[in-house]
Amino acid sequence: MMSNFQHAGDWSSPHAKVQSTLDPLVRANYKDRSGAAVGYLTADPTSIKPA
């Protein structure tokens, strides 16, 4: 499964409680709020059993 997000740190009203804590982390890790991420969510191959 592929996953992505855009607009890291685009804060809206439900996020007001965590914004002051997370904003410095978002700015440091996502190009001052201009970055995004794309990746794959995978299962552990040991949990897949052949049919």
N, C-alpha and C positions, 0 to 999 in steps of 0.2 A: 504494500500500500504506500502510495506517495503522499507526502504531506508538505505544506509550505505555509508561510505567513508573510505578510507585508505590513508596513507601517508600524514597526515595533515602537512602542512608546506613544502611540496615538491615543492618548488617554481620554476617556469619556467619563461621565458621572459615576457609573458603578465602580470605577477603579480608583476613586478619590482616596480611599483608605490605604491603598498600597502604593500610590504614586510616589510619595516622598521617599519610600524605601527602595523601590525598584527603578526609579528614573536614573539614578547615577549608574546602576548596573547596565541598563539598556543603552545609555549613552556611551559607556565604555566598550561594550561588546558589539554594538550594531551601528558603527560609524556615525556616532552622534545622532542617532535616530534615522539615518538614511539607509541602513542595511536591511536585509531580510535573510531568510534561511529556507533551504529546500532540502529534503531528505527522504529516506525510505524507512518505514516502520516494518520490521521483519519479526518473524517468530524464531525462537531458538530451534535449530534443526534437530536437536535431540528430542524435542517434544512432538515431532511429526512422525507418525507411525504409518508404514506402508499398508495399503488396503489388502 
